[in-house]
């Protein structure tokens, strides 16, 4: 695989990994609810700032991911497997589509409406850049070999932010057109994609462990005895 193909492949991998996880279509009703009564200008401003905060949060964890791994002694294969388990669990939960507690949802929406600025919380954190998105972003560092790969991941994050901004800005029309049934179906499709991404993370981690030169050397030494 040449450098250009790897660069664009990493951008695509970032978008595929993050977009189903954030799922702006599923976030649309909540976004409309917590911005109810706002003028279109204020609603769009809140959305724009939320996307900016999301970008800053994810890029911060992307850049600091290597330090975090080194500080806690986490190997790249271990990070892939752990991240894969987390992402696969979220994806399978989206496939099952367990309904949230309506009382809890109303309480969260009421608390959000009571705040003057909802761009950072709850829009950016945890709706757009929650623990799952942060874990996936840190996991993407395991696919990086040099600084250009980090640029590719950042571009992927920016693309996701643009898609989220456009989707939520049109959320009122989308909810009316798709309807609740369509949104449920879309959530299941995104959940399946997310499950596939998580399984692939696990497979990559297991293969990396199984083909580790040090591990293979130890196995040869044991067999030679």
Residue frames relative to the residue before (quaternion, step in Angstrom):
aa qw qx qy qz dx dy dz
X 1.0000 0.0000 0.0000 0.0000 0.00 0.00 0.00
X 0.3327 -0.7573 0.5231 0.2054 3.58 -0.67 1.06
X 0.7123 -0.4889 0.3023 0.4028 3.55 -1.32 0.33
X 0.6530 0.5222 -0.3247 0.4422 3.59 0.97 -0.83
X 0.6575 0.5048 -0.3091 0.4663 3.57 0.94 -0.88
X 0.6477 0.5130 -0.3130 0.4684 3.56 1.00 -0.84
X 0.6318 0.5464 -0.3282 0.4410 3.59 0.99 -0.85
X 0.7201 0.4241 -0.2523 0.4879 3.60 0.78 -1.02
X 0.6106 0.5512 -0.3500 0.4483 3.58 1.11 -0.61
X 0.6553 0.5047 -0.3089 0.4694 3.57 1.06 -0.76
X 0.5976 0.5391 -0.3570 0.4742 3.59 1.11 -0.64
X 0.6753 0.4902 -0.2884 0.4697 3.57 0.89 -0.97
X 0.6411 0.5277 -0.3258 0.4521 3.59 0.98 -0.82
X 0.6352 0.5283 -0.3263 0.4593 3.59 1.02 -0.77
X 0.6657 0.4954 -0.3021 0.4692 3.57 0.91 -0.91
X 0.6770 0.4954 -0.2955 0.4570 3.60 0.88 -0.97
X 0.6756 0.5004 -0.2990 0.4515 3.59 1.03 -0.76
X 0.7598 0.4140 -0.2166 0.4521 3.59 0.87 -0.94
X 0.6555 0.5679 -0.3382 0.3652 3.60 0.85 -0.92
X 0.6900 0.4435 -0.3184 0.4752 3.67 0.77 -0.81
X 0.6277 0.5525 -0.3369 0.4328 3.56 1.09 -0.68
X 0.6982 0.4383 -0.2650 0.5001 3.58 0.92 -0.90
X 0.0660 -0.8694 0.4871 0.0503 3.58 1.16 -0.75
X 0.0855 -0.8454 0.5257 0.0399 3.62 0.42 1.17
X 0.5870 0.5753 -0.3807 0.4237 3.61 1.12 -0.51
X 0.6760 0.4674 -0.2923 0.4889 3.58 1.00 -0.80
X 0.6628 0.5042 -0.3054 0.4617 3.59 1.14 -0.59
X 0.4890 0.7091 -0.4161 0.2913 3.60 1.21 -0.41
X 0.6827 0.4767 -0.3289 0.4456 3.68 0.73 -0.87
X 0.6560 0.5030 -0.3160 0.4656 3.58 0.98 -0.84
X 0.6270 0.5369 -0.3315 0.4569 3.57 1.01 -0.80
X 0.6612 0.4957 -0.3058 0.4728 3.57 0.94 -0.85
X 0.6620 0.5259 -0.3106 0.4345 3.57 0.99 -0.84
X 0.7367 0.4270 -0.2500 0.4609 3.59 0.84 -0.95
X 0.7012 0.3875 -0.2776 0.5302 3.60 1.25 -0.17
X 0.3111 0.7663 -0.5054 0.2461 3.56 1.25 0.34
X 0.7790 0.3004 -0.2451 0.4928 3.58 -0.89 0.95
X 0.5722 0.5783 -0.3890 0.4323 3.60 1.24 -0.24
X 0.5161 -0.6020 0.4979 0.3513 3.54 -1.18 0.49
X 0.6407 -0.5283 0.3729 0.4139 3.64 -1.12 0.45
X 0.6325 0.5358 -0.3370 0.4464 3.59 1.02 -0.75
X 0.6853 0.4673 -0.2891 0.4779 3.59 0.87 -0.93
X 0.6304 0.5352 -0.3372 0.4499 3.60 0.97 -0.82
X 0.6846 0.4739 -0.2915 0.4710 3.60 0.88 -0.89
X 0.6251 0.5300 -0.3400 0.4612 3.59 1.08 -0.70
X 0.6402 0.5173 -0.3198 0.4692 3.57 0.97 -0.87
X 0.6577 0.5121 -0.3034 0.4617 3.57 0.97 -0.87
X 0.6468 0.5217 -0.3197 0.4553 3.59 0.95 -0.89
X 0.6803 0.4785 -0.2930 0.4715 3.60 0.87 -0.92
X 0.6116 0.5466 -0.3507 0.4518 3.60 1.05 -0.70
X 0.6573 0.4978 -0.3059 0.4759 3.58 0.99 -0.82
X 0.6235 0.5229 -0.3373 0.4733 3.60 1.05 -0.73
X 0.6536 0.5035 -0.3114 0.4715 3.58 0.91 -0.90
X 0.6293 0.5407 -0.3331 0.4480 3.59 0.98 -0.83
X 0.6503 0.5181 -0.3092 0.4616 3.57 0.95 -0.92
X 0.6662 0.5044 -0.3006 0.4597 3.58 0.90 -0.94
X 0.6580 0.5188 -0.3118 0.4480 3.59 0.91 -0.91
X 0.7155 0.4574 -0.2679 0.4550 3.59 0.76 -1.03
X 0.6566 0.4920 -0.3250 0.4704 3.60 0.96 -0.77
X 0.6095 0.5529 -0.3523 0.4457 3.61 1.05 -0.69
X 0.6928 0.4444 -0.2745 0.4971 3.57 0.95 -0.87
X 0.5925 0.5583 -0.3679 0.4493 3.59 1.13 -0.55
X 0.7036 0.4494 -0.2624 0.4838 3.57 0.88 -0.97
X 0.7375 0.4148 -0.2329 0.4794 3.57 0.98 -0.82
X 0.4193 0.7431 -0.4460 0.2701 3.57 1.29 -0.09
X 0.6554 0.5182 -0.3149 0.4502 3.58 0.94 -0.89
X 0.6453 0.5112 -0.3200 0.4688 3.59 0.99 -0.82
X 0.6445 0.5218 -0.3205 0.4578 3.58 0.97 -0.87
X 0.6577 0.5087 -0.3120 0.4597 3.58 0.94 -0.88
X 0.6765 0.4919 -0.2954 0.4616 3.58 0.94 -0.88
X 0.6470 0.5389 -0.3226 0.4324 3.57 0.98 -0.84
X 0.7663 0.3407 -0.1831 0.5129 3.58 0.96 -0.87
X 0.4730 -0.7045 0.4280 0.3112 3.60 1.25 0.09
X 0.3594 0.7382 -0.4880 0.2963 3.58 1.07 0.74
X 0.3229 -0.7444 0.5518 0.1928 3.58 -0.82 0.98
X 0.6360 -0.5377 0.3880 0.3947 3.56 -1.23 0.42
X 0.6635 0.4804 -0.3347 0.4658 3.67 0.82 -0.78
X 0.6381 0.5261 -0.3279 0.4567 3.58 1.03 -0.76
X 0.6417 0.5158 -0.3155 0.4719 3.55 1.04 -0.80
X 0.6366 0.5272 -0.3311 0.4552 3.58 0.99 -0.80
X 0.6826 0.4835 -0.2964 0.4609 3.58 0.87 -0.93
X 0.6668 0.4962 -0.3084 0.4626 3.60 0.90 -0.91
X 0.6689 0.4884 -0.2972 0.4751 3.56 0.93 -0.89
X 0.6361 0.5341 -0.3241 0.4528 3.56 1.05 -0.76
X 0.6391 0.5167 -0.3255 0.4675 3.58 0.99 -0.81
X 0.6628 0.5080 -0.3061 0.4572 3.57 0.95 -0.89
X 0.6912 0.4754 -0.2818 0.4655 3.57 0.84 -0.99
X 0.6477 0.5127 -0.3212 0.4631 3.59 0.98 -0.83
X 0.6359 0.5282 -0.3282 0.4570 3.57 1.05 -0.73
X 0.6488 0.5009 -0.3141 0.4791 3.57 1.00 -0.81
X 0.6546 0.5230 -0.3076 0.4509 3.57 0.99 -0.87
X 0.6668 0.4845 -0.3091 0.4745 3.57 0.94 -0.85
X 0.6169 0.5384 -0.3438 0.4598 3.58 1.10 -0.64
X 0.6426 0.5040 -0.3216 0.4791 3.57 1.06 -0.71
X 0.6279 0.5291 -0.3386 0.4595 3.60 1.08 -0.66
X 0.6631 0.4785 -0.2960 0.4937 3.55 1.02 -0.83
X 0.1558 -0.8419 0.4999 0.1309 3.56 1.21 -0.66
X 0.0920 0.8033 -0.5758 0.1215 3.56 0.73 1.10
X 0.4131 -0.7322 0.4737 0.2622 3.61 -0.61 1.05
X 0.4547 -0.6707 0.5130 0.2834 3.54 -1.06 0.76
X 0.6095 -0.5422 0.4326 0.3838 3.51 -1.28 0.47
X 0.3981 -0.7448 0.4718 0.2532 3.64 -0.51 1.09
X 0.6170 0.5412 -0.3532 0.4491 3.59 1.06 -0.65
X 0.6512 0.5059 -0.3130 0.4712 3.57 1.00 -0.85
X 0.6358 0.5349 -0.3290 0.4488 3.57 0.98 -0.83
X 0.6672 0.4928 -0.3053 0.4677 3.58 0.91 -0.89
X 0.6399 0.5197 -0.3322 0.4583 3.59 1.01 -0.75
X 0.6531 0.5035 -0.3161 0.4690 3.59 0.98 -0.83
X 0.6626 0.5002 -0.3108 0.4627 3.58 0.94 -0.84
X 0.6446 0.5152 -0.3247 0.4622 3.59 1.00 -0.80
X 0.6531 0.5065 -0.3138 0.4674 3.58 0.99 -0.85
X 0.6448 0.5223 -0.3201 0.4571 3.56 1.03 -0.79
X 0.6619 0.5061 -0.3116 0.4568 3.58 0.95 -0.86
X 0.6407 0.5495 -0.3250 0.4266 3.57 1.11 -0.66
X 0.6267 0.5384 -0.3397 0.4494 3.60 1.20 -0.39
X 0.5152 -0.6405 0.4719 0.3188 3.54 -1.11 0.67
X 0.7948 0.1398 -0.0522 0.5882 3.57 0.92 -0.92
X 0.0942 -0.8203 0.5638 0.0190 3.56 -0.53 1.19
X 0.3827 0.7562 -0.4722 0.2421 3.60 1.24 0.07
X 0.7317 0.3975 -0.2487 0.4947 3.60 0.87 -0.91
X 0.7914 -0.0049 0.0389 0.6100 3.55 0.86 -0.99
X 0.5887 -0.2381 -0.7724 0.0156 1.59 -1.59 1.93
X 0.4314 0.7293 -0.4700 0.2473 3.65 1.15 0.00
X 0.7552 0.3627 -0.2220 0.4988 3.59 0.54 -1.14
X 0.7903 0.0570 0.0141 0.6099 3.57 0.96 -0.92
X 0.6037 -0.2893 -0.7415 0.0437 1.63 -1.23 2.17
X 0.4117 0.7525 -0.4644 0.2204 3.64 1.17 -0.05
X 0.8049 0.2972 -0.1445 0.4928 3.60 0.77 -1.01
X 0.8016 0.1190 -0.0596 0.5829 3.61 1.04 -0.63
X 0.1008 0.8217 -0.5452 0.1321 3.52 0.58 1.22
X 0.7837 -0.3344 0.2286 0.4708 3.60 -1.28 -0.16
X 0.6409 0.5389 -0.3335 0.4331 3.60 1.01 -0.79
X 0.6763 0.4812 -0.2917 0.4754 3.58 0.90 -0.94
X 0.6374 0.5189 -0.3298 0.4644 3.59 1.03 -0.75
X 0.6532 0.5168 -0.3129 0.4564 3.59 0.96 -0.87
X 0.6500 0.5041 -0.3151 0.4733 3.58 0.97 -0.83
X 0.6438 0.5290 -0.3248 0.4474 3.60 0.96 -0.84
X 0.6527 0.4817 -0.3111 0.4952 3.58 0.96 -0.84
X 0.6426 0.5374 -0.3204 0.4423 3.58 1.02 -0.80
X 0.6168 0.5623 -0.3453 0.4291 3.58 1.09 -0.65
X 0.5537 0.6032 -0.4033 0.4085 3.60 1.18 -0.41
X 0.5914 0.5816 -0.3701 0.4184 3.60 1.16 -0.47
X 0.6579 0.4899 -0.3041 0.4845 3.60 1.26 -0.34
X 0.6014 0.5933 -0.3420 0.4115 3.57 1.28 -0.18
X 0.1622 -0.7901 0.5867 0.0727 3.55 -1.04 0.86
X 0.7937 0.0189 -0.0300 0.6073 3.61 1.16 -0.45
X 0.7503 -0.4313 0.2601 0.4282 3.58 -1.32 0.09
X 0.5929 0.5741 -0.3838 0.4143 3.62 1.09 -0.51
X 0.6027 0.5527 -0.3606 0.4486 3.58 1.14 -0.57
X 0.6238 0.5224 -0.3355 0.4747 3.57 1.08 -0.70
X 0.6104 0.5353 -0.3439 0.4718 3.59 1.07 -0.71
X 0.6433 0.5278 -0.3190 0.4537 3.58 0.97 -0.85
X 0.6632 0.4932 -0.3077 0.4713 3.60 0.93 -0.89
X 0.6341 0.5227 -0.3304 0.4642 3.60 0.99 -0.80
X 0.6330 0.5132 -0.3315 0.4754 3.59 0.99 -0.80
X 0.6350 0.5278 -0.3242 0.4616 3.58 1.02 -0.79
X 0.6381 0.5164 -0.3189 0.4738 3.59 1.02 -0.81
X 0.6471 0.5154 -0.3165 0.4642 3.59 0.99 -0.84
X 0.6380 0.5185 -0.3292 0.4644 3.59 0.99 -0.79
X 0.6387 0.5167 -0.3201 0.4718 3.57 0.98 -0.85
X 0.6446 0.5261 -0.3218 0.4518 3.59 0.96 -0.86
X 0.6494 0.5072 -0.3193 0.4681 3.60 0.97 -0.82
X 0.6480 0.5134 -0.3196 0.4631 3.59 0.94 -0.87
X 0.6518 0.5109 -0.3115 0.4659 3.58 0.97 -0.87
X 0.6542 0.5212 -0.3188 0.4458 3.57 0.91 -0.91
X 0.6775 0.4824 -0.2944 0.4708 3.59 0.86 -0.94
X 0.6641 0.5205 -0.3068 0.4405 3.58 0.92 -0.93
X 0.7257 0.4243 -0.2558 0.4773 3.59 0.79 -0.97
X 0.5913 0.5476 -0.3801 0.4538 3.60 1.11 -0.50
X 0.7326 0.3573 -0.2098 0.5401 3.58 1.14 -0.66
X 0.2938 0.8218 -0.4613 0.1597 3.57 1.31 0.17
X 0.6208 0.5560 -0.3540 0.4244 3.60 0.99 -0.77
X 0.6903 0.4619 -0.2737 0.4850 3.58 0.90 -0.92
X 0.6467 0.5367 -0.3258 0.4331 3.57 0.98 -0.85
X 0.6590 0.5039 -0.3154 0.4609 3.59 0.90 -0.89
X 0.6643 0.4967 -0.3150 0.4612 3.59 0.95 -0.81
X 0.6940 0.4767 -0.2836 0.4591 3.60 0.95 -0.82
X 0.7350 0.4278 -0.2419 0.4672 3.59 0.77 -1.04
X 0.2508 -0.7751 0.5381 0.2164 3.57 0.89 -0.90
X 0.6890 -0.4945 0.3391 0.4071 3.55 -1.29 0.27
X 0.6410 0.5279 -0.3305 0.4486 3.60 0.99 -0.81
X 0.6674 0.5012 -0.2985 0.4629 3.56 0.93 -0.88
X 0.6515 0.5092 -0.3178 0.4639 3.58 1.01 -0.77
X 0.6236 0.5260 -0.3397 0.4681 3.58 1.07 -0.72
X 0.6531 0.5085 -0.3106 0.4674 3.57 0.98 -0.85
X 0.6561 0.5120 -0.3062 0.4622 3.57 0.99 -0.86
X 0.6207 0.5407 -0.3350 0.4584 3.56 1.06 -0.73
X 0.6518 0.5091 -0.3117 0.4678 3.59 1.01 -0.80
X 0.6338 0.5209 -0.3344 0.4639 3.59 0.99 -0.79
X 0.6763 0.4768 -0.2912 0.4800 3.58 0.90 -0.91
X 0.6160 0.5478 -0.3387 0.4535 3.57 1.08 -0.68
X 0.6451 0.5130 -0.3158 0.4701 3.57 1.03 -0.80
X 0.6417 0.5119 -0.3212 0.4722 3.59 0.98 -0.84
X 0.6597 0.5079 -0.3035 0.4634 3.56 0.98 -0.86
X 0.6167 0.5374 -0.3347 0.4679 3.59 1.06 -0.76
X 0.6502 0.5127 -0.3101 0.4671 3.60 0.98 -0.86
X 0.6377 0.5189 -0.3255 0.4671 3.58 0.99 -0.83
X 0.6644 0.5120 -0.3044 0.4515 3.59 0.92 -0.89
X 0.6514 0.5066 -0.3148 0.4690 3.58 0.95 -0.86
X 0.6480 0.5166 -0.3209 0.4585 3.58 1.00 -0.81
X 0.5961 0.5479 -0.3543 0.4679 3.59 1.09 -0.70
X 0.6663 0.5031 -0.2980 0.4627 3.59 0.94 -0.93
X 0.6432 0.5256 -0.3167 0.4580 3.58 0.94 -0.92
X 0.6576 0.5094 -0.3098 0.4606 3.59 0.91 -0.90
X 0.6594 0.5134 -0.3068 0.4556 3.57 1.00 -0.81
X 0.6596 0.5011 -0.3046 0.4701 3.58 0.96 -0.88
X 0.6492 0.5102 -0.3204 0.4643 3.59 0.95 -0.86
X 0.6418 0.5271 -0.3273 0.4508 3.59 0.98 -0.83
X 0.6590 0.4903 -0.3097 0.4790 3.59 1.01 -0.77
X 0.6849 0.5095 -0.2841 0.4365 3.57 0.91 -0.98
X 0.7551 0.3593 -0.2003 0.5105 3.59 1.12 -0.61
X 0.3463 0.7455 -0.5004 0.2719 3.59 1.25 0.29
X 0.4824 -0.7021 0.4317 0.2967 3.64 -0.65 1.03
X 0.6416 0.5278 -0.3284 0.4494 3.59 0.99 -0.80
X 0.6543 0.5030 -0.3101 0.4720 3.58 0.98 -0.85
X 0.6559 0.5048 -0.3140 0.4651 3.60 0.96 -0.85
X 0.6300 0.5305 -0.3347 0.4578 3.60 1.05 -0.72
X 0.6551 0.5070 -0.3116 0.4656 3.57 0.98 -0.85
X 0.6383 0.5196 -0.3298 0.4624 3.58 1.01 -0.78
X 0.6461 0.5135 -0.3201 0.4651 3.59 0.98 -0.83
X 0.6412 0.5238 -0.3252 0.4569 3.57 1.02 -0.83
X 0.6571 0.5046 -0.3164 0.4620 3.59 0.96 -0.83
X 0.6785 0.4891 -0.2923 0.4636 3.58 0.93 -0.88
X 0.6580 0.5290 -0.3138 0.4345 3.57 1.10 -0.63
X 0.5954 0.5903 -0.3637 0.4059 3.56 1.20 -0.44
